[in-house]
Amino acid sequence: MKKKQPELVRKAADALQRLCESEDPLSLGQQKSGPLRTCWGYDLDNDCRILYNLDKQNRTINLYRICSHTEAYGH
């Protein structure tokens, strides 16, 4: 994982920049449902993704986590 980490950090930084600059950040991800909330998943690669939601009233992107598919969805 350590070899992959610098590349993952770069991908995450690029993705967060795209989300921040987007007129509609939700359109960049795919809607996911979980037991506590609905969120969107932005795939960084085949295994890692960013889970986030949007507070349109406050114009804020809420980041839940950057994690593997297994950590995000439990399978």
LOMAR-833675 format. One record per residue: residue in three letters; residue number from 1; x, y, z of N, C-alpha, C, O in turn. Coordinates in nm, 2 decimals. Layout:
res->ala; n->NUM; nxx->X; nyy->Y; nzz->Z; caxx->X; cayy->Y; cazz->Z; cxx->X; cyy->Y; czz->Z; oxx->X; oyy->Y; ozz->Z
...
***
This chain:
res->met; n->1; nxx->0.08; nyy->-0.12; nzz->0.00; caxx->0.00; cayy->0.00; cazz->0.00; cxx->0.09; cyy->0.13; czz->0.00; oxx->0.05; oyy->0.23; ozz->-0.06
res->lys; n->2; nxx->0.20; nyy->0.12; nzz->0.06; caxx->0.29; cayy->0.24; cazz->0.07; cxx->0.33; cyy->0.29; czz->-0.07; oxx->0.34; oyy->0.41; ozz->-0.09
res->lys; n->3; nxx->0.36; nyy->0.19; nzz->-0.16; caxx->0.40; cayy->0.23; cazz->-0.30; cxx->0.28; cyy->0.30; czz->-0.36; oxx->0.30; oyy->0.39; ozz->-0.45
res->lys; n->4; nxx->0.16; nyy->0.26; nzz->-0.33; caxx->0.04; cayy->0.32; cazz->-0.40; cxx->0.00; cyy->0.45; czz->-0.34; oxx->-0.07; oyy->0.53; ozz->-0.40
res->gln; n->5; nxx->0.05; nyy->0.48; nzz->-0.21; caxx->0.00; cayy->0.60; cazz->-0.14; cxx->0.03; cyy->0.73; czz->-0.21; oxx->-0.07; oyy->0.81; ozz->-0.22
res->pro; n->6; nxx->0.15; nyy->0.76; nzz->-0.26; caxx->0.17; cayy->0.89; cazz->-0.33; cxx->0.07; cyy->0.91; czz->-0.45; oxx->0.02; oyy->1.02; ozz->-0.47
res->glu; n->7; nxx->0.05; nyy->0.80; nzz->-0.53; caxx->-0.04; cayy->0.81; cazz->-0.64; cxx->-0.18; cyy->0.83; czz->-0.60; oxx->-0.26; oyy->0.91; ozz->-0.66
res->leu; n->8; nxx->-0.22; nyy->0.77; nzz->-0.49; caxx->-0.36; cayy->0.78; cazz->-0.44; cxx->-0.38; cyy->0.92; czz->-0.38; oxx->-0.48; oyy->0.98; ozz->-0.40
res->val; n->9; nxx->-0.28; nyy->0.98; nzz->-0.32; caxx->-0.29; cayy->1.12; cazz->-0.26; cxx->-0.30; cyy->1.21; czz->-0.38; oxx->-0.39; oyy->1.31; ozz->-0.37
res->arg; n->10; nxx->-0.23; nyy->1.19; nzz->-0.49; caxx->-0.24; cayy->1.28; cazz->-0.61; cxx->-0.38; cyy->1.27; czz->-0.67; oxx->-0.44; oyy->1.37; ozz->-0.70
res->lys; n->11; nxx->-0.43; nyy->1.15; nzz->-0.68; caxx->-0.56; cayy->1.12; cazz->-0.74; cxx->-0.67; cyy->1.19; czz->-0.65; oxx->-0.77; oyy->1.25; ozz->-0.70
res->ala; n->12; nxx->-0.66; nyy->1.17; nzz->-0.52; caxx->-0.76; cayy->1.23; cazz->-0.43; cxx->-0.75; cyy->1.38; czz->-0.44; oxx->-0.86; oyy->1.45; ozz->-0.44
res->ala; n->13; nxx->-0.64; nyy->1.44; nzz->-0.44; caxx->-0.63; cayy->1.59; cazz->-0.45; cxx->-0.69; cyy->1.64; czz->-0.58; oxx->-0.76; oyy->1.74; ozz->-0.58
res->asp; n->14; nxx->-0.66; nyy->1.57; nzz->-0.69; caxx->-0.72; cayy->1.61; cazz->-0.82; cxx->-0.87; cyy->1.59; czz->-0.82; oxx->-0.95; oyy->1.68; ozz->-0.87
res->ala; n->15; nxx->-0.92; nyy->1.49; nzz->-0.76; caxx->-1.07; cayy->1.46; cazz->-0.75; cxx->-1.13; cyy->1.57; czz->-0.66; oxx->-1.24; oyy->1.62; ozz->-0.70
res->leu; n->16; nxx->-1.07; nyy->1.60; nzz->-0.55; caxx->-1.13; cayy->1.70; cazz->-0.46; cxx->-1.13; cyy->1.84; czz->-0.53; oxx->-1.23; oyy->1.92; ozz->-0.51
res->gln; n->17; nxx->-1.03; nyy->1.87; nzz->-0.61; caxx->-1.03; cayy->1.99; cazz->-0.68; cxx->-1.14; cyy->2.00; czz->-0.79; oxx->-1.21; oyy->2.10; ozz->-0.80
res->arg; n->18; nxx->-1.16; nyy->1.89; nzz->-0.86; caxx->-1.28; cayy->1.88; cazz->-0.95; cxx->-1.41; cyy->1.89; czz->-0.88; oxx->-1.50; oyy->1.96; ozz->-0.93
res->leu; n->19; nxx->-1.43; nyy->1.83; nzz->-0.77; caxx->-1.55; cayy->1.84; cazz->-0.69; cxx->-1.58; cyy->1.99; czz->-0.65; oxx->-1.69; oyy->2.04; ozz->-0.67
res->cys; n->20; nxx->-1.47; nyy->2.05; nzz->-0.60; caxx->-1.49; cayy->2.19; cazz->-0.56; cxx->-1.52; cyy->2.29; czz->-0.67; oxx->-1.59; oyy->2.39; ozz->-0.66
res->glu; n->21; nxx->-1.46; nyy->2.26; nzz->-0.79; caxx->-1.48; cayy->2.35; cazz->-0.91; cxx->-1.61; cyy->2.32; czz->-0.98; oxx->-1.65; oyy->2.40; ozz->-1.07
res->ser; n->22; nxx->-1.67; nyy->2.21; nzz->-0.96; caxx->-1.79; cayy->2.17; cazz->-1.03; cxx->-1.92; cyy->2.25; czz->-1.00; oxx->-1.94; oyy->2.28; ozz->-0.88
res->glu; n->23; nxx->-2.00; nyy->2.28; nzz->-1.10; caxx->-2.13; cayy->2.34; cazz->-1.07; cxx->-2.22; cyy->2.25; czz->-1.00; oxx->-2.31; oyy->2.29; ozz->-0.92
res->asp; n->24; nxx->-2.20; nyy->2.12; nzz->-1.03; caxx->-2.29; cayy->2.01; cazz->-0.97; cxx->-2.20; cyy->1.89; czz->-0.92; oxx->-2.19; oyy->1.80; ozz->-1.00
res->pro; n->25; nxx->-2.14; nyy->1.90; nzz->-0.80; caxx->-2.05; cayy->1.79; cazz->-0.76; cxx->-2.11; cyy->1.66; czz->-0.75; oxx->-2.05; oyy->1.56; ozz->-0.77
res->leu; n->26; nxx->-2.24; nyy->1.65; nzz->-0.73; caxx->-2.31; cayy->1.52; cazz->-0.73; cxx->-2.31; cyy->1.45; czz->-0.86; oxx->-2.31; oyy->1.33; ozz->-0.87
res->ser; n->27; nxx->-2.30; nyy->1.53; nzz->-0.97; caxx->-2.30; cayy->1.47; cazz->-1.10; cxx->-2.16; cyy->1.39; czz->-1.13; oxx->-2.16; oyy->1.32; ozz->-1.23
res->leu; n->28; nxx->-2.06; nyy->1.42; nzz->-1.05; caxx->-1.93; cayy->1.35; cazz->-1.07; cxx->-1.92; cyy->1.22; czz->-1.01; oxx->-1.83; oyy->1.14; ozz->-1.04
res->gly; n->29; nxx->-2.02; nyy->1.19; nzz->-0.92; caxx->-2.01; cayy->1.06; cazz->-0.85; cxx->-2.14; cyy->0.98; czz->-0.88; oxx->-2.22; oyy->1.01; ozz->-0.96
res->gln; n->30; nxx->-2.15; nyy->0.86; nzz->-0.81; caxx->-2.26; cayy->0.77; cazz->-0.83; cxx->-2.33; cyy->0.77; czz->-0.69; oxx->-2.26; oyy->0.75; ozz->-0.59
res->gln; n->31; nxx->-2.46; nyy->0.78; nzz->-0.69; caxx->-2.53; cayy->0.77; cazz->-0.56; cxx->-2.52; cyy->0.64; czz->-0.50; oxx->-2.54; oyy->0.53; ozz->-0.56
res->lys; n->32; nxx->-2.49; nyy->0.64; nzz->-0.37; caxx->-2.49; cayy->0.52; cazz->-0.29; cxx->-2.58; cyy->0.53; czz->-0.17; oxx->-2.60; oyy->0.64; ozz->-0.12
res->ser; n->33; nxx->-2.63; nyy->0.42; nzz->-0.12; caxx->-2.72; cayy->0.43; cazz->0.00; cxx->-2.65; cyy->0.34; czz->0.11; oxx->-2.60; oyy->0.23; ozz->0.08
res->gly; n->34; nxx->-2.66; nyy->0.39; nzz->0.23; caxx->-2.61; cayy->0.32; cazz->0.34; cxx->-2.71; cyy->0.32; czz->0.45; oxx->-2.82; oyy->0.38; ozz->0.44
res->pro; n->35; nxx->-2.68; nyy->0.26; nzz->0.56; caxx->-2.78; cayy->0.25; cazz->0.67; cxx->-2.81; cyy->0.38; czz->0.74; oxx->-2.91; oyy->0.40; ozz->0.79
res->leu; n->36; nxx->-2.71; nyy->0.48; nzz->0.73; caxx->-2.73; cayy->0.60; cazz->0.80; cxx->-2.76; cyy->0.72; czz->0.71; oxx->-2.83; oyy->0.81; ozz->0.76
res->arg; n->37; nxx->-2.72; nyy->0.71; nzz->0.59; caxx->-2.74; cayy->0.83; cazz->0.50; cxx->-2.72; cyy->0.79; czz->0.35; oxx->-2.67; oyy->0.68; ozz->0.32
res->thr; n->38; nxx->-2.76; nyy->0.88; nzz->0.27; caxx->-2.74; cayy->0.86; cazz->0.13; cxx->-2.61; cyy->0.95; czz->0.10; oxx->-2.60; oyy->1.06; ozz->0.14
res->cys; n->39; nxx->-2.52; nyy->0.89; nzz->0.02; caxx->-2.40; cayy->0.97; cazz->-0.02; cxx->-2.37; cyy->0.93; czz->-0.16; oxx->-2.43; oyy->0.85; ozz->-0.22
res->trp; n->40; nxx->-2.26; nyy->1.00; nzz->-0.21; caxx->-2.22; cayy->0.97; cazz->-0.35; cxx->-2.07; cyy->0.92; czz->-0.34; oxx->-2.00; oyy->0.95; ozz->-0.25
res->gly; n->41; nxx->-2.04; nyy->0.83; nzz->-0.43; caxx->-1.91; cayy->0.78; cazz->-0.44; cxx->-1.84; cyy->0.82; czz->-0.57; oxx->-1.89; oyy->0.81; ozz->-0.68
res->tyr; n->42; nxx->-1.72; nyy->0.88; nzz->-0.55; caxx->-1.63; cayy->0.92; cazz->-0.66; cxx->-1.52; cyy->0.82; czz->-0.67; oxx->-1.43; oyy->0.82; ozz->-0.57
res->asp; n->43; nxx->-1.51; nyy->0.74; nzz->-0.77; caxx->-1.40; cayy->0.64; cazz->-0.78; cxx->-1.27; cyy->0.71; czz->-0.82; oxx->-1.26; oyy->0.78; ozz->-0.91
res->leu; n->44; nxx->-1.17; nyy->0.67; nzz->-0.74; caxx->-1.03; cayy->0.72; cazz->-0.76; cxx->-0.96; cyy->0.62; czz->-0.85; oxx->-0.88; oyy->0.65; ozz->-0.94
res->asp; n->45; nxx->-0.98; nyy->0.49; nzz->-0.83; caxx->-0.93; cayy->0.38; cazz->-0.91; cxx->-1.02; cyy->0.26; czz->-0.88; oxx->-1.13; oyy->0.27; ozz->-0.83
res->asn; n->46; nxx->-0.97; nyy->0.14; nzz->-0.92; caxx->-1.06; cayy->0.02; cazz->-0.91; cxx->-1.09; cyy->-0.01; czz->-0.76; oxx->-1.19; oyy->-0.08; ozz->-0.74
res->asp; n->47; nxx->-1.01; nyy->0.03; nzz->-0.67; caxx->-1.03; cayy->-0.01; cazz->-0.53; cxx->-1.07; cyy->0.11; czz->-0.44; oxx->-1.14; oyy->0.09; ozz->-0.34
res->cys; n->48; nxx->-1.03; nyy->0.23; nzz->-0.47; caxx->-1.04; cayy->0.34; cazz->-0.37; cxx->-1.15; cyy->0.44; czz->-0.42; oxx->-1.16; oyy->0.47; ozz->-0.55
res->arg; n->49; nxx->-1.22; nyy->0.50; nzz->-0.33; caxx->-1.32; cayy->0.60; cazz->-0.37; cxx->-1.33; cyy->0.70; czz->-0.26; oxx->-1.30; oyy->0.68; ozz->-0.14
res->ile; n->50; nxx->-1.39; nyy->0.82; nzz->-0.29; caxx->-1.43; cayy->0.92; cazz->-0.20; cxx->-1.58; cyy->0.91; czz->-0.18; oxx->-1.65; oyy->0.91; ozz->-0.28
res->leu; n->51; nxx->-1.62; nyy->0.91; nzz->-0.05; caxx->-1.76; cayy->0.92; cazz->-0.02; cxx->-1.79; cyy->1.06; czz->0.03; oxx->-1.72; oyy->1.11; ozz->0.11
res->tyr; n->52; nxx->-1.90; nyy->1.12; nzz->-0.03; caxx->-1.93; cayy->1.26; cazz->0.00; cxx->-2.07; cyy->1.29; czz->-0.02; oxx->-2.15; oyy->1.21; ozz->-0.07
res->asn; n->53; nxx->-2.12; nyy->1.40; nzz->0.03; caxx->-2.25; cayy->1.45; cazz->0.01; cxx->-2.24; cyy->1.60; czz->-0.01; oxx->-2.14; oyy->1.66; ozz->0.01
res->leu; n->54; nxx->-2.35; nyy->1.66; nzz->-0.04; caxx->-2.35; cayy->1.81; cazz->-0.07; cxx->-2.46; cyy->1.87; czz->0.01; oxx->-2.57; oyy->1.83; ozz->0.02
res->asp; n->55; nxx->-2.42; nyy->1.98; nzz->0.08; caxx->-2.51; cayy->2.07; cazz->0.15; cxx->-2.54; cyy->2.19; czz->0.06; oxx->-2.46; oyy->2.28; ozz->0.06
res->lys; n->56; nxx->-2.64; nyy->2.18; nzz->-0.02; caxx->-2.67; cayy->2.28; cazz->-0.12; cxx->-2.69; cyy->2.42; czz->-0.06; oxx->-2.66; oyy->2.52; ozz->-0.11
res->gln; n->57; nxx->-2.76; nyy->2.42; nzz->0.05; caxx->-2.80; cayy->2.55; cazz->0.12; cxx->-2.67; cyy->2.62; czz->0.16; oxx->-2.67; oyy->2.74; ozz->0.15
res->asn; n->58; nxx->-2.57; nyy->2.55; nzz->0.22; caxx->-2.45; cayy->2.62; cazz->0.26; cxx->-2.34; cyy->2.61; czz->0.16; oxx->-2.23; oyy->2.65; ozz->0.19
res->arg; n->59; nxx->-2.37; nyy->2.55; nzz->0.04; caxx->-2.27; cayy->2.54; cazz->-0.07; cxx->-2.14; cyy->2.47; czz->-0.01; oxx->-2.03; oyy->2.52; ozz->-0.03
res->thr; n->60; nxx->-2.16; nyy->2.35; nzz->0.05; caxx->-2.05; cayy->2.28; cazz->0.12; cxx->-2.05; cyy->2.13; czz->0.07; oxx->-2.16; oyy->2.07; ozz->0.07
res->ile; n->61; nxx->-1.94; nyy->2.08; nzz->0.05; caxx->-1.92; cayy->1.94; cazz->0.02; cxx->-1.88; cyy->1.87; czz->0.15; oxx->-1.77; oyy->1.91; ozz->0.21
res->asn; n->62; nxx->-1.95; nyy->1.78; nzz->0.19; caxx->-1.92; cayy->1.70; cazz->0.32; cxx->-1.85; cyy->1.57; czz->0.28; oxx->-1.91; oyy->1.49; ozz->0.21
res->leu; n->63; nxx->-1.72; nyy->1.56; nzz->0.32; caxx->-1.65; cayy->1.44; cazz->0.29; cxx->-1.66; cyy->1.34; czz->0.40; oxx->-1.64; oyy->1.38; ozz->0.52
res->tyr; n->64; nxx->-1.70; nyy->1.22; nzz->0.37; caxx->-1.72; cayy->1.12; cazz->0.47; cxx->-1.59; cyy->1.04; czz->0.49; oxx->-1.55; oyy->1.01; ozz->0.60
res->arg; n->65; nxx->-1.53; nyy->0.99; nzz->0.38; caxx->-1.41; cayy->0.92; cazz->0.39; cxx->-1.35; cyy->0.89; czz->0.25; oxx->-1.42; oyy->0.90; ozz->0.15
res->ile; n->66; nxx->-1.22; nyy->0.86; nzz->0.25; caxx->-1.15; cayy->0.81; cazz->0.13; cxx->-1.11; cyy->0.67; czz->0.17; oxx->-1.04; oyy->0.65; ozz->0.27
res->cys; n->67; nxx->-1.16; nyy->0.57; nzz->0.10; caxx->-1.14; cayy->0.43; cazz->0.15; cxx->-1.15; cyy->0.33; czz->0.03; oxx->-1.18; oyy->0.37; ozz->-0.08
res->ser; n->68; nxx->-1.13; nyy->0.21; nzz->0.07; caxx->-1.14; cayy->0.10; cazz->-0.03; cxx->-1.29; cyy->0.07; czz->-0.05; oxx->-1.37; oyy->0.11; ozz->0.03
res->his; n->69; nxx->-1.32; nyy->0.00; nzz->-0.16; caxx->-1.45; cayy->-0.05; cazz->-0.19; cxx->-1.51; cyy->-0.13; czz->-0.07; oxx->-1.62; oyy->-0.11; ozz->-0.03
res->thr; n->70; nxx->-1.43; nyy->-0.22; nzz->-0.01; caxx->-1.47; cayy->-0.30; cazz->0.10; cxx->-1.51; cyy->-0.22; czz->0.22; oxx->-1.61; oyy->-0.24; ozz->0.28
res->glu; n->71; nxx->-1.42; nyy->-0.12; nzz->0.25; caxx->-1.45; cayy->-0.03; cazz->0.37; cxx->-1.57; cyy->0.05; czz->0.34; oxx->-1.65; oyy->0.08; ozz->0.43
res->ala; n->72; nxx->-1.59; nyy->0.10; nzz->0.22; caxx->-1.71; cayy->0.18; cazz->0.19; cxx->-1.84; cyy->0.11; czz->0.19; oxx->-1.94; oyy->0.16; ozz->0.24
res->tyr; n->73; nxx->-1.84; nyy->-0.01; nzz->0.13; caxx->-1.97; cayy->-0.08; cazz->0.10; cxx->-1.98; cyy->-0.21; czz->0.18; oxx->-2.09; oyy->-0.28; ozz->0.17
res->gly; n->74; nxx->-1.88; nyy->-0.26; nzz->0.24; caxx->-1.88; cayy->-0.38; cazz->0.32; cxx->-1.88; cyy->-0.51; czz->0.24; oxx->-1.90; oyy->-0.62; ozz->0.30
res->his; n->75; nxx->-1.84; nyy->-0.50; nzz->0.11; caxx->-1.83; cayy->-0.62; cazz->0.03; cxx->-1.74; cyy->-0.60; czz->-0.08; oxx->-1.71; oyy->-0.69; ozz->-0.16
***
